[in-house]
Amino acid sequence: MAWKQIITYTRPNTGVPWAMLDNSCKDHIVSTYEDTGKSVSFTSVLSADGLTLTRTRTFDSEASFNEYRNDSVIRNTSNDITSYNSDNSITKTSQTGDL
């Protein structure tokens, strides 16, 4: 059964840049999850006012999601993004599951 992660970020104004993944993390996601079929889709949608960014990643199974969530490369990058967001007043909400 497919498993989905929806993360919504909200920034205080459009002058605050979004945190971005570095190329090595992007490459890791592609080779480890997308090319293997574990991550079956990814979308990134910016709201009309430019203040809210919603990223949705769908996995082929809960097991693949758990592998992604526990991946050290993903965890380290996530920690960096969390610090950046905190320093720049960007909030995050997330939903995960069979959505």
DRENDO-1510 file (C-alpha; in Angstrom, 1 decimal, always signed):
<recs>
REC; n; res; u; v; w
REC; 1; MET; +0.0; +0.0; +0.0 .
REC; 2; ALA; +1.3; +3.4; -0.9 .
REC; 3; TRP; +2.5; +5.7; +1.9 .
REC; 4; LYS; +2.6; +9.5; +1.6 .
REC; 5; GLN; +4.5; +12.3; +3.3 .
REC; 6; ILE; +3.1; +15.8; +3.0 .
REC; 7; ILE; +5.2; +18.6; +4.4 .
REC; 8; THR; +4.0; +22.2; +4.4 .
REC; 9; TYR; +6.4; +25.1; +5.1 .
REC; 10; THR; +5.3; +28.6; +5.8 .
REC; 11; ARG; +7.7; +31.6; +5.7 .
REC; 12; PRO; +7.1; +35.0; +7.1 .
REC; 13; ASN; +7.6; +36.9; +3.8 .
REC; 14; THR; +8.8; +36.2; +0.3 .
REC; 15; GLY; +12.2; +37.8; +1.1 .
REC; 16; VAL; +13.1; +34.7; +3.2 .
REC; 17; PRO; +14.6; +32.0; +0.9 .
REC; 18; TRP; +13.4; +28.4; +1.2 .
REC; 19; ALA; +15.9; +25.9; +2.5 .
REC; 20; MET; +17.1; +23.7; -0.4 .
REC; 21; LEU; +18.6; +20.2; -0.6 .
REC; 22; ASP; +22.2; +20.1; -1.6 .
REC; 23; ASN; +23.0; +18.2; -4.8 .
REC; 24; SER; +24.6; +15.2; -3.0 .
REC; 25; CYS; +21.3; +14.7; -1.1 .
REC; 26; LYS; +19.2; +15.1; -4.2 .
REC; 27; ASP; +21.4; +12.6; -6.0 .
REC; 28; HIS; +21.1; +10.2; -3.1 .
REC; 29; ILE; +17.3; +10.4; -3.1 .
REC; 30; VAL; +17.2; +9.7; -6.9 .
REC; 31; SER; +19.6; +6.7; -6.8 .
REC; 32; THR; +18.3; +5.2; -3.6 .
REC; 33; TYR; +14.6; +5.9; -3.7 .
REC; 34; GLU; +13.4; +7.2; -7.1 .
REC; 35; ASP; +15.4; +5.0; -9.4 .
REC; 36; THR; +14.5; +1.9; -7.4 .
REC; 37; GLY; +10.8; +2.6; -7.3 .
REC; 38; LYS; +10.6; +3.1; -3.6 .
REC; 39; SER; +9.6; +6.8; -4.1 .
REC; 40; VAL; +7.0; +6.8; -6.8 .
REC; 41; SER; +6.2; +10.5; -7.0 .
REC; 42; PHE; +7.3; +13.9; -5.7 .
REC; 43; THR; +5.5; +17.3; -6.1 .
REC; 44; SER; +6.4; +20.7; -4.8 .
REC; 45; VAL; +3.6; +23.4; -4.9 .
REC; 46; LEU; +4.0; +27.1; -4.0 .
REC; 47; SER; +1.0; +29.0; -2.9 .
REC; 48; ALA; -0.2; +32.0; -4.9 .
REC; 49; ASP; +1.0; +34.4; -2.3 .
REC; 50; GLY; +4.4; +32.7; -2.3 .
REC; 51; LEU; +4.4; +32.1; +1.5 .
REC; 52; THR; +3.5; +28.4; +1.7 .
REC; 53; LEU; +5.4; +25.5; +0.1 .
REC; 54; THR; +3.9; +22.1; +0.1 .
REC; 55; ARG; +6.0; +19.1; -0.8 .
REC; 56; THR; +4.5; +15.7; -1.2 .
REC; 57; ARG; +6.4; +12.5; -1.6 .
REC; 58; THR; +4.7; +9.1; -2.2 .
REC; 59; PHE; +6.4; +5.9; -1.4 .
REC; 60; ASP; +5.5; +2.4; -2.7 .
REC; 61; SER; +5.1; +1.1; +0.9 .
REC; 62; GLU; +5.4; +2.0; +4.6 .
REC; 63; ALA; +8.6; +0.1; +4.7 .
REC; 64; SER; +10.2; +2.3; +2.0 .
REC; 65; PHE; +9.0; +5.4; +3.8 .
REC; 66; ASN; +10.6; +4.1; +7.1 .
REC; 67; GLU; +13.8; +3.4; +5.2 .
REC; 68; TYR; +13.8; +6.9; +3.8 .
REC; 69; ARG; +13.0; +8.4; +7.2 .
REC; 70; ASN; +15.8; +6.5; +8.9 .
REC; 71; ASP; +18.4; +7.1; +6.2 .
REC; 72; SER; +21.4; +8.9; +7.6 .
REC; 73; VAL; +21.8; +11.2; +4.6 .
REC; 74; ILE; +18.1; +12.2; +4.8 .
REC; 75; ARG; +18.3; +12.7; +8.6 .
REC; 76; ASN; +21.4; +14.9; +8.5 .
REC; 77; THR; +19.9; +17.1; +5.7 .
REC; 78; SER; +16.6; +17.3; +7.6 .
REC; 79; ASN; +18.5; +18.4; +10.7 .
REC; 80; ASP; +20.2; +21.2; +8.7 .
REC; 81; ILE; +16.9; +22.3; +7.2 .
REC; 82; THR; +15.2; +22.3; +10.6 .
REC; 83; SER; +18.0; +24.6; +11.9 .
REC; 84; TYR; +17.8; +26.9; +8.9 .
REC; 85; ASN; +14.0; +27.1; +9.2 .
REC; 86; SER; +14.2; +27.9; +12.9 .
REC; 87; ASP; +16.7; +30.6; +12.3 .
REC; 88; ASN; +14.5; +32.1; +9.6 .
REC; 89; SER; +11.0; +31.8; +11.2 .
REC; 90; ILE; +9.8; +29.2; +8.7 .
REC; 91; THR; +7.3; +26.8; +10.2 .
REC; 92; LYS; +6.7; +23.2; +9.3 .
REC; 93; THR; +3.7; +20.9; +9.5 .
REC; 94; SER; +3.7; +17.3; +8.3 .
REC; 95; GLN; +1.3; +14.5; +7.7 .
REC; 96; THR; +2.4; +10.9; +7.0 .
REC; 97; GLY; +0.6; +7.8; +6.3 .
REC; 98; ASP; -1.9; +6.1; +4.0 .
REC; 99; LEU; -3.4; +9.5; +3.0 .
</recs>
